[in-house]
Every structure is written in C-alpha cells, then in structure tokens.
C-alpha cells in the first residue's frame, strides 16, 4: 500500500514538473511589451519559471515579492535594447540574480522573514519570536526595543509585519 502511495505521489510530481516545462517551452520566446501591462502579464505567469534550470519555488517566491519584483524587472527592461522582453530574457535574469551573493543571503533568511511576518505580535510567544529575530541578524539593541514595545503594546490580533510597520512609523 505504501509503495502505491509513493508511486502516486512521484507520478503527480513528475506530471506537474513536465507540465511546467512544457508550458515554459511554449512561451519562452513569447515577447511582451516592456511596460506596466507586459510586466503585469509576466508577474501573473511567474510560476512558469519553477523547475527551469534549477529555479525552485523559493527563488520564485523571493523575486515575486513586491520588494524585489519591481527592481528586478526594471533591471531587465533597462538592459534590454528593444521595447520587448521574452520569458527567456526573464529566466536568464533570474539565473543571473541567483548567482549574486546578495540573493544567496536573502535566500537564507527569507523563510524566517515569512514566518515572522505572519506570526501574531504576542508577548506570550516572545522567547520563540526572539530566536527568529536573532536568526535574521537583528542587532540586540533593536531586539530589546522591539521587546519593550511589545510589552507595552502586545496585540495577538495583528502580525509582526503590522507591528513592526507601526513601530517604524513611530520613529
């Protein structure tokens, strides 16, 4: 029974991978205008890059993040001489970006950032949350400031993302 389940899971994974590969192959040379509408189209289809030349879901999640996507696409559109960019151009840019030390550093901490952003800003979880902040390399002084503010304004109904944004606005 276990062998059947494992075989089924393997076949689903293999089928998903081959469908992604086929889809990318069919649009690799497709060009879009390097304007807001074309970039929006690329963003809507960004999952197509998963499984291409070592690009994984984490790579796509990082670049898809608002903080990275716009600068990433601006870099591509300014490098490209015409007013059109292809999906292959975007894949090439992803592969280049993945080689950068800054991307490798982001890749190491991104899952922790995502976890912390979604957690409730609750003083009851401070010891666990403090470990996440330390893992992110936040200086001890800033962690102490966050802790002091959290003691005063703990609110389990908001996430750390909201809590830290509010804290930043106060400064």
Secondary structure as the mmCIF struct_conf table of DSSP 4:
data_model
#
loop_
_struct_conf.conf_type_id
_struct_conf.id
_struct_conf.beg_label_comp_id
_struct_conf.beg_label_asym_id
_struct_conf.beg_label_seq_id
_struct_conf.end_label_comp_id
_struct_conf.end_label_asym_id
_struct_conf.end_label_seq_id
HELX_RH_AL_P HELX_RH_AL_P1 UNK A 2 UNK A 27
TURN_TY1_P TURN_TY1_P1 UNK A 28 UNK A 29
STRN STRN1 UNK A 31 UNK A 33
BEND BEND1 UNK A 34 UNK A 35
HELX_RH_AL_P HELX_RH_AL_P2 UNK A 36 UNK A 44
TURN_TY1_P TURN_TY1_P2 UNK A 45 UNK A 45
HELX_RH_3T_P HELX_RH_3T_P1 UNK A 46 UNK A 49
TURN_TY1_P TURN_TY1_P3 UNK A 50 UNK A 51
BEND BEND2 UNK A 52 UNK A 52
TURN_TY1_P TURN_TY1_P4 UNK A 53 UNK A 54
HELX_RH_AL_P HELX_RH_AL_P3 UNK A 57 UNK A 64
BEND BEND3 UNK A 65 UNK A 65
HELX_RH_AL_P HELX_RH_AL_P4 UNK A 66 UNK A 79
BEND BEND4 UNK A 81 UNK A 83
STRN STRN2 UNK A 84 UNK A 86
HELX_RH_AL_P HELX_RH_AL_P5 UNK A 87 UNK A 99
BEND BEND5 UNK A 100 UNK A 100
HELX_RH_AL_P HELX_RH_AL_P6 UNK A 101 UNK A 118
BEND BEND6 UNK A 119 UNK A 119
STRN STRN3 UNK A 120 UNK A 121
HELX_RH_3T_P HELX_RH_3T_P2 UNK A 123 UNK A 125
HELX_RH_AL_P HELX_RH_AL_P7 UNK A 126 UNK A 135
TURN_TY1_P TURN_TY1_P5 UNK A 136 UNK A 137
HELX_RH_AL_P HELX_RH_AL_P8 UNK A 140 UNK A 152
BEND BEND7 UNK A 153 UNK A 153
STRN STRN4 UNK A 155 UNK A 159
HELX_RH_AL_P HELX_RH_AL_P9 UNK A 160 UNK A 170
#
